[in-house]
Amino acid sequence: MKFRYFVLMLLLSVLTLSYTGCGSNKQEATTEKEEIDEDTLIDADGFRTVKDYVSTVQDGVNIRREAKEDGEVYITLDKGVNLSRTGIKDDWTRVLVNGSSFYVQSKYVEETSIKWATETDVSKETHVVFIDPARQITEDTSVEPMSPEIDAPSLTDTGEYATSTSASSAGMKAKMTAAAVGVSSGTFEYDITMAVAQYLNSELVKRGYTVYLSRTTNNVNLSNAKRAQMANSCGAEIYVKLEASYSRDAAAKGELGFITTSTNSHNGDLYQNNYELCYDILKKTCEETGAQRMGIYETDNLTSLNYCDMPATVLNMGFLSNELDDRDLNTEEYQKKMAIGLAEGIELYFQEISK
């Protein structure tokens, strides 16, 4: 009896240990799996990582630089714009716009059925466009070479050209002239060019383009040469500068395009592309806005165009010295029409050169 009792107790002990060991192993495996999943899904910014597309559900959706309700607005989009979604956190969605991460409140977007684009798809769908809203708050009377081929005077110890000696030197121009001011509205040129550039940015993003802007605020200090160099460095396929200038002739009215000549020392070989880009933009913007088309002016005296390594043009959208142009350029409706016309002209240009 004692022997049987001993054997029975021994068997019960073995079974108890076995059961406890299995339970412990199972729990450890579950914990480890949960930790791996969490590390995989949550990134360093606390966003659950995803890779799909969302679409804006209404007009006037603000895409912000930070995931905060008072975060700076980078771009405002209309309904139906498709965006690459890369993360979700609380009430915010992280999206890619023009190759960088921005944020939108999740209630303003919804998941779409669009397939994730392959590298081949992306190369077919997008072009890289550089938009330069002319002027800025600060006028810069210091000078720079008008073209990269100019033999500039020596720099001073501060890294600037001596104004007293170089201002009169051949090929030297002011880095940034003062902005024009509306004859009736009193609105500064840099406000108008910035507004149209922002609408154009939204319109091009909607059409699948990658867009770079020389500035997103008026409070910058960027010379004309620097802006073109920015376009060169970002791999832009075209450069478009937006102006709203002032003329001594108050009757001057309408849109005027500028390009470099066929003999330009830096980019004369781009003349035909420059002409086609300018022509298409003038054609479409004037059709959209009803503005008078004043034609294309060829010159090698514009610093920004002289520095461009890609097809480039300047569009003077109207004259702030003319009361009618001043009135139109200060209305949101006209600015949006101008942006749509610009987008149509850019799209027409890319369609034509691809034939």
C-alpha positions as CSV (number, residue, x, y, z in Angstrom):
1,M,0.0,0.0,0.0
2,K,2.8,2.4,0.9
3,F,4.6,1.7,-2.3
4,R,1.4,2.3,-4.4
5,Y,0.8,5.5,-2.6
6,F,4.3,6.6,-3.3
7,V,4.0,5.9,-7.0
8,L,0.7,7.7,-7.2
9,M,2.1,10.8,-5.6
10,L,5.1,10.7,-7.9
11,L,2.9,10.6,-11.0
12,L,0.8,13.5,-9.7
13,S,3.9,15.6,-9.2
14,V,5.2,15.0,-12.7
15,L,1.9,15.9,-14.2
16,T,1.7,19.1,-12.2
17,L,5.1,20.2,-13.3
18,S,4.5,19.4,-16.9
19,Y,1.2,21.4,-16.9
20,T,2.9,24.4,-15.3
21,G,5.8,24.4,-17.7
22,C,3.6,24.4,-20.8
23,G,1.5,27.2,-19.4
24,S,4.6,29.3,-18.7
25,N,6.0,28.7,-22.2
26,K,2.8,29.6,-23.9
27,Q,2.5,32.9,-21.9
28,E,6.1,33.9,-22.8
29,A,5.5,33.3,-26.5
30,T,2.3,35.4,-26.5
31,T,4.1,38.3,-24.8
32,E,7.0,38.2,-27.2
33,K,4.7,38.2,-30.2
34,E,2.8,41.2,-28.9
35,E,6.0,43.1,-28.4
36,I,7.2,42.3,-32.0
37,D,3.9,43.5,-33.5
38,E,3.9,46.7,-31.5
39,D,7.5,47.5,-32.6
40,T,6.6,46.8,-36.2
41,L,3.5,49.0,-36.4
42,I,4.4,52.0,-34.3
43,D,7.1,54.3,-35.5
44,A,9.3,56.8,-33.6
45,D,6.7,59.5,-34.0
46,G,4.0,57.4,-32.4
47,F,2.2,56.8,-35.7
48,R,0.9,53.4,-36.7
49,T,2.6,52.8,-40.1
50,V,0.5,52.1,-43.1
51,K,1.1,52.2,-46.9
52,D,-2.0,53.0,-48.9
53,Y,-4.1,55.9,-50.3
54,V,-6.7,58.2,-48.9
55,S,-8.9,60.8,-50.6
56,T,-10.1,64.2,-49.3
57,V,-13.8,64.1,-48.6
58,Q,-14.6,67.8,-49.0
59,D,-13.3,71.1,-50.4
60,G,-11.0,73.3,-48.3
61,V,-9.1,70.5,-46.5
62,N,-6.0,71.9,-44.8
63,I,-2.8,69.9,-45.0
64,R,-0.6,71.0,-42.1
65,R,3.1,70.9,-41.2
66,E,2.4,69.5,-37.7
67,A,-0.3,67.2,-36.3
68,K,-1.9,70.1,-34.5
69,E,-5.1,72.0,-35.1
70,D,-3.2,75.3,-35.1
71,G,-0.3,73.8,-37.1
72,E,0.9,75.9,-40.1
73,V,-1.1,75.1,-43.2
74,Y,1.2,73.9,-46.1
75,I,-1.5,73.5,-48.7
76,T,-5.3,73.5,-49.0
77,L,-6.9,70.8,-51.2
78,D,-10.4,70.3,-52.7
79,K,-12.5,67.2,-52.6
80,G,-11.3,64.0,-54.3
81,V,-7.5,64.6,-54.1
82,N,-5.7,61.2,-53.7
83,L,-2.8,61.2,-51.2
84,S,-0.3,58.5,-50.1
85,R,-1.0,57.7,-46.4
86,T,2.0,56.6,-44.3
87,G,0.7,56.8,-40.7
88,I,-2.3,57.1,-38.3
89,K,-2.2,58.5,-34.8
90,D,-5.2,59.5,-32.7
91,D,-7.3,61.8,-34.9
92,W,-4.5,62.5,-37.4
93,T,-3.4,61.0,-40.7
94,R,0.2,61.4,-42.1
95,V,0.3,61.8,-45.8
96,L,3.0,62.5,-48.5
97,V,2.7,65.7,-50.5
98,N,5.4,66.7,-53.0
99,G,7.7,64.0,-51.5
100,S,7.5,65.2,-47.8
101,S,5.4,64.2,-44.8
102,F,2.4,66.4,-43.8
103,Y,-0.6,65.9,-41.6
104,V,-4.4,66.1,-42.0
105,Q,-7.2,65.4,-39.5
106,S,-8.5,61.9,-40.2
107,K,-12.1,63.0,-40.5
108,Y,-11.3,64.9,-43.7
109,V,-10.0,61.8,-45.6
110,E,-11.2,58.3,-46.4
111,E,-9.4,55.2,-47.6
112,T,-9.6,54.7,-51.4
113,S,-9.3,51.6,-53.5
114,I,-6.3,52.9,-55.5
115,K,-3.5,50.4,-55.8
116,W,-0.1,51.4,-54.5
117,A,1.8,52.9,-57.4
118,T,4.9,51.0,-58.7
119,E,8.0,52.9,-59.7
120,T,7.0,52.5,-63.3
121,D,3.5,54.0,-62.5
122,V,5.1,57.0,-60.7
123,S,7.4,57.8,-63.6
124,K,4.4,57.9,-65.9
125,E,2.1,59.9,-63.6
126,T,4.2,62.8,-62.3
127,H,6.4,65.6,-63.4
128,V,8.6,67.9,-61.2
129,V,7.6,71.6,-61.4
130,F,9.3,74.5,-59.7
131,I,7.1,77.6,-59.0
132,D,8.7,80.9,-58.0
133,P,6.3,83.5,-56.6
134,A,8.2,86.7,-57.4
135,R,9.4,89.2,-54.8
136,Q,9.4,89.2,-51.0
137,I,8.9,91.7,-48.2
138,T,12.6,92.6,-48.1
139,E,14.2,94.5,-51.0
140,D,17.8,93.5,-51.5
141,T,19.9,96.2,-53.2
142,S,23.2,94.3,-53.0
143,V,24.2,92.8,-56.3
144,E,24.9,89.5,-57.9
145,P,26.0,88.4,-61.4
146,M,23.1,88.4,-63.9
147,S,24.3,85.1,-65.4
148,P,26.6,82.3,-64.2
149,E,28.9,83.2,-67.1
150,I,29.6,86.7,-65.9
151,D,33.1,87.5,-64.6
152,A,32.0,88.9,-61.2
153,P,34.2,91.3,-59.1
154,S,36.0,89.9,-56.1
155,L,34.0,89.2,-52.9
156,T,34.5,91.3,-49.8
157,D,35.4,89.7,-46.4
158,T,31.7,89.4,-45.6
159,G,31.1,87.3,-48.7
160,E,29.3,90.1,-50.6
161,Y,30.1,92.0,-53.7
162,A,31.2,95.6,-52.9
163,T,28.1,97.6,-54.0
164,S,30.1,100.8,-54.7
165,T,32.4,99.1,-57.3
166,S,30.3,96.2,-58.6
167,A,26.9,97.9,-59.1
168,S,28.3,99.6,-62.1
169,S,30.1,96.5,-63.4
170,A,28.8,94.9,-66.5
171,G,26.4,92.1,-65.9
172,M,25.7,92.9,-62.2
173,K,22.2,93.4,-60.9
174,A,20.3,93.9,-57.7
175,K,19.5,90.6,-55.9
176,M,15.8,91.5,-55.4
177,T,14.0,94.7,-56.4
178,A,11.1,96.1,-54.5
179,A,7.6,94.7,-55.0
180,A,5.0,96.5,-57.0
181,V,1.9,97.9,-55.2
182,G,-1.6,97.9,-56.5
183,V,-2.6,101.4,-57.8
184,S,-6.1,101.1,-56.2
185,S,-5.9,98.2,-53.8
186,G,-2.5,99.0,-52.2
187,T,-1.8,95.2,-52.2
188,F,1.8,94.2,-52.5
189,E,2.9,92.1,-55.5
190,Y,4.4,89.4,-53.2
191,D,1.0,88.7,-51.6
192,I,-0.7,88.2,-55.0
193,T,2.1,85.9,-56.4
194,M,2.1,83.9,-53.2
195,A,-1.7,83.4,-53.3
196,V,-1.7,82.2,-57.0
197,A,1.3,80.0,-56.3
198,Q,-0.5,78.3,-53.4
199,Y,-3.6,77.7,-55.6
200,L,-1.4,76.4,-58.4
201,N,0.4,74.1,-55.9
202,S,-2.9,72.6,-54.9
203,E,-4.1,72.2,-58.5
204,L,-0.8,70.5,-59.6
205,V,-0.8,68.1,-56.7
206,K,-4.4,67.2,-57.5
207,R,-3.1,66.3,-61.0
208,G,-0.3,64.1,-59.7
209,Y,2.6,66.5,-60.1
210,T,5.5,67.0,-57.6
211,V,5.8,70.7,-56.8
212,Y,8.6,72.8,-55.3
213,L,8.0,76.4,-54.3
214,S,10.9,78.9,-53.9
215,R,9.1,80.3,-50.9
216,T,5.9,79.6,-48.8
217,T,6.0,82.8,-46.9
218,N,6.7,86.5,-47.8
219,N,9.3,86.9,-45.0
220,V,12.3,85.4,-46.8
221,N,15.6,86.8,-48.3
222,L,16.2,84.9,-51.6
223,S,17.9,86.4,-54.5
224,N,16.8,85.8,-58.1
225,A,19.9,83.7,-58.8
226,K,19.4,81.6,-55.6
227,R,15.8,80.8,-56.6
228,A,16.9,79.4,-60.0
229,Q,19.7,77.5,-58.3
230,M,17.1,75.9,-56.0
231,A,15.2,74.8,-59.0
232,N,18.3,73.3,-60.5
233,S,19.2,71.4,-57.3
234,C,15.8,69.8,-56.8
235,G,15.7,68.2,-60.3
236,A,12.8,70.4,-61.6
237,E,11.8,69.7,-65.2
238,I,10.4,73.3,-65.6
239,Y,10.7,76.6,-63.8
240,V,7.8,79.1,-63.8
241,K,8.1,82.5,-62.1
242,L,4.9,84.4,-61.3
243,E,4.9,88.2,-61.4
244,A,2.4,91.1,-61.2
245,S,4.5,94.1,-62.2
246,Y,4.1,97.9,-62.4
247,S,4.3,99.9,-65.6
248,R,4.7,103.7,-66.1
249,D,2.0,103.3,-68.7
250,A,-1.3,103.0,-66.8
251,A,-2.9,101.7,-69.9
252,A,-0.7,98.6,-70.0
253,K,-3.0,95.7,-69.3
254,G,-3.0,91.9,-69.7
255,E,-0.5,89.0,-69.5
256,L,3.0,89.0,-70.8
257,G,5.5,86.2,-71.0
258,F,9.3,86.3,-70.8
259,I,12.0,83.8,-72.0
260,T,15.7,83.9,-72.7
261,T,17.0,84.3,-76.3
262,S,18.3,81.6,-78.5
263,T,21.8,83.1,-78.1
264,N,21.8,83.1,-74.3
265,S,25.3,82.1,-73.1
266,H,24.0,79.7,-70.5
267,N,20.9,78.1,-71.8
268,G,20.4,79.2,-75.4
269,D,19.9,75.5,-76.4
270,L,16.7,75.5,-74.5
271,Y,15.1,78.2,-76.5
272,Q,12.5,76.1,-78.3
273,N,11.3,74.5,-75.1
274,N,11.2,77.8,-73.3
275,Y,9.1,79.3,-76.1
276,E,6.6,76.3,-76.1
277,L,6.3,76.4,-72.3
278,C,5.6,80.2,-72.3
279,Y,3.2,80.0,-75.2
280,D,1.2,77.1,-73.7
281,I,0.9,78.9,-70.3
282,L,-0.1,82.2,-71.9
283,K,-2.6,80.5,-74.1
284,K,-4.3,78.6,-71.3
285,T,-4.3,81.3,-68.7
286,C,-5.7,83.9,-71.0
287,E,-8.4,81.4,-72.1
288,E,-9.3,80.8,-68.4
289,T,-9.2,84.3,-67.2
290,G,-10.2,86.3,-70.3
291,A,-7.1,88.4,-69.9
292,Q,-5.5,90.1,-72.9
293,R,-2.5,88.2,-74.3
294,M,0.4,90.7,-74.8
295,G,2.8,88.1,-76.2
296,I,6.3,86.8,-75.5
297,Y,9.2,89.0,-74.8
298,E,12.7,87.6,-75.3
299,T,15.5,89.0,-73.1
300,D,18.8,87.9,-71.4
301,N,18.4,90.6,-68.7
302,L,16.4,88.5,-66.2
303,T,18.8,86.8,-63.7
304,S,16.4,84.0,-62.7
305,L,16.0,82.8,-66.3
306,N,19.7,83.1,-67.0
307,Y,20.6,80.7,-64.2
308,C,18.0,77.9,-65.1
309,D,19.3,74.6,-66.4
310,M,15.8,73.6,-67.5
311,P,13.0,75.1,-69.6
312,A,11.9,78.3,-67.9
313,T,9.6,81.2,-68.2
314,V,8.3,84.3,-66.4
315,L,4.6,85.0,-66.5
316,N,3.5,88.6,-65.7
317,M,-0.1,87.9,-64.7
318,G,-1.2,91.5,-65.0
319,F,-0.1,95.0,-64.2
320,L,-0.8,96.4,-60.7
321,S,-0.5,99.9,-62.3
322,N,-3.7,99.2,-64.2
323,E,-6.9,99.6,-62.2
324,L,-8.7,96.8,-64.0
325,D,-5.8,94.3,-63.7
326,D,-5.3,95.4,-60.0
327,R,-9.0,94.7,-59.3
328,D,-8.9,91.3,-60.9
329,L,-5.7,90.1,-59.4
330,N,-7.0,90.9,-55.9
331,T,-10.0,88.6,-56.2
332,E,-9.9,85.0,-55.1
333,E,-12.0,83.9,-58.1
334,Y,-9.6,85.4,-60.6
335,Q,-6.5,84.0,-58.7
336,K,-8.0,80.5,-58.8
337,K,-8.8,80.8,-62.6
338,M,-5.2,81.9,-63.1
339,A,-3.9,78.9,-61.2
340,I,-6.1,76.5,-63.3
341,G,-4.9,78.1,-66.5
342,L,-1.3,77.7,-65.4
343,A,-1.9,74.1,-64.6
344,E,-3.6,73.5,-67.9
345,G,-0.7,75.2,-69.7
346,I,1.9,73.2,-67.9
347,E,0.0,70.0,-68.7
348,L,-0.3,70.9,-72.3
349,Y,3.4,71.6,-72.5
350,F,4.3,68.1,-71.1
351,Q,1.8,66.5,-73.4
352,E,3.4,68.2,-76.5
353,I,7.0,67.5,-75.7
354,S,6.2,63.8,-75.1
355,K,4.9,63.3,-78.6
